[in-house]
Amino acid sequence: MSKKMLYKDAWQSIGRSPGRFIALVLLMLLGTFSFVGLKITGPDMRQTGMNYFN
């Protein structure tokens, strides 16, 4: 299958079900934001815990 046909098929499937496409994109964004948020707040939470116990 050529890339041109692959892209055409992808755009057609997005056009047939835009709600599903939007839902998948939103789920990916939610997962990404959750992962990044947990990754960033980890050191701050550790420092807060150390300050509290000291």
C-alpha distance (Angstrom), angle and dihedral (degrees) to the residues before:
residue distance angle dihedral
M1 . . .
S2 3.78 . .
K3 3.77 122.6 .
K4 3.79 91.1 -115.4
M5 3.80 91.1 59.3
L6 3.80 91.2 44.1
Y7 3.81 92.1 54.1
K8 3.79 91.4 45.0
D9 3.80 91.1 51.9
A10 3.81 91.5 47.2
W11 3.81 92.5 52.2
Q12 3.80 91.4 46.5
S13 3.80 92.4 51.9
I14 3.82 90.5 48.8
G15 3.80 89.8 48.9
R16 3.81 92.8 50.8
S17 3.81 94.1 52.1
P18 3.80 111.9 21.5
G19 3.80 92.0 158.8
R20 3.79 92.1 60.1
F21 3.80 91.0 47.4
I22 3.81 92.2 50.7
A23 3.81 91.2 46.7
L24 3.81 91.6 52.5
V25 3.79 92.3 48.0
L26 3.81 91.1 49.3
L27 3.82 91.4 49.5
M28 3.79 90.6 51.1
L29 3.81 90.6 49.0
L30 3.79 92.0 48.7
G31 3.80 91.8 50.8
T32 3.78 92.0 46.9
F33 3.80 93.8 48.9
S34 3.80 91.2 47.2
F35 3.79 92.5 50.7
V36 3.79 93.6 46.3
G37 3.80 92.2 45.8
L38 3.79 92.8 51.6
K39 3.78 91.3 45.3
I40 3.81 92.4 52.3
T41 3.81 98.9 42.2
G42 3.82 95.1 48.9
P43 3.81 97.4 83.6
D44 3.81 92.0 42.4
M45 3.80 91.6 51.9
R46 3.81 91.1 49.4
Q47 3.80 91.4 50.4
T48 3.81 91.3 48.2
G49 3.79 90.5 50.6
M50 3.79 92.0 49.3
N51 3.81 91.1 49.7
Y52 3.81 91.5 48.6
F53 3.80 95.0 51.0
N54 3.80 94.0 43.3
